[in-house]
Amino acid sequence: MTVTTRPGGESVLARIVADVRRELALRMTTVPFSQVEARAAAAPPPRDALPALRGDGLRVIAEVKRRSPAKGPLAPIPDPGALAGRYVAGGAAAISVLTEPNWFAGSPADLTAVRTAVEVPVLRKDFVVDPYQVWEARALGADLVLLIVAALDAPTLRSLLGQVHSLGMTALVEAHDQAEVTRAVEAGARLVGVNARDLRTLRIDMAAFAALAAGIPPDVVRVAESGIRGPADAAAYRAAGADAVLVGEAVVTSPDPAAAVAALAAAAATEAR
Ligand SMILES: O=C(O)c1ccccc1NCC(=O)[C@H](O)[C@H](O)COP(=O)(O)O
């Protein structure tokens, strides 16, 4: 689905979440929770993401993203495991996999394929609103789960975060403004992403990370997400204090994804803090 937004119209995020909830309700009737729980117990143990995402230089989380609501199709990606392998060859510290089918043309099978193909931590990037999806993520082999502050009330954010941690995974808690950063930190996030893209309007504000980074405590790992076109953007985020960047479109559309990832990481070989 490709969207246009109208002032005062329903937010894009709200529309995506409504679809996700409908599909989830269907899955919950066809795949009993006990089955998901059993698959999670049999999944390979989670990989520790935090040490992978902070260290010397800027870490790159490279995304498997076939399409975007704003731009439509980006890349067909017939073999997500092979693409993730190219990212890792270029130095990616983690891989993000969009598993949502209707707006991003993703699938849960993409995540499993990527997890099998690479040895770095793998993020389930989806619109998680219910504990069932956290268990699903673990059952698929995910090491990280995205929690979007704008999609969750405070008690739900806190309880989903606790659940991600109790399953041994890491949550990437995503914020777009100061109030959301505060909520992420108060909920106990250890990894906070500032998304330059406002998921309600799809507008990109590349200044958002620099404006918000100082409000993220030093023991929390900081990720700058979205809108990164190349090394200059990555270097600017590093200078503003990012430990890692999360990049989708620029790497899936590159003719050489390994080189694209390597250039992003190399551009920002400066000390951040
Ligand atoms: O990408 C979108 O258009 C989008 C729209 C609505 C909700 C989420 C969306 N994207 C998810 C992401 O956060 C990005 O895929 C990710 O940060 C990479 O962004 P980019 O490098 O700009 O492709």
The ligand as an ORCA input file, in Angstrom:
! r2SCAN-3c Opt
* xyz 0 1
  O       9.375      3.553      5.701
  C       8.246      4.053      5.809
  O       7.723      4.752      4.902
  C       7.429      3.852      7.066
  C       6.147      4.345      7.128
  C       5.364      4.150      8.257
  C       5.854      3.430      9.321
  C       7.156      2.935      9.280
  C       7.944      3.127      8.165
  N       9.209      2.624      8.075
  C       9.831      1.849      9.090
  C      11.147      2.382      9.414
  O      11.316      2.868     10.500
  C      12.205      2.370      8.357
  O      12.039      1.264      7.526
  C      13.640      2.379      8.839
  O      13.880      3.271      9.847
  C      14.573      2.678      7.643
  O      14.178      3.881      7.032
  P      14.802      4.338      5.642
  O      16.295      4.240      5.769
  O      14.351      5.737      5.454
  O      14.287      3.415      4.597
*
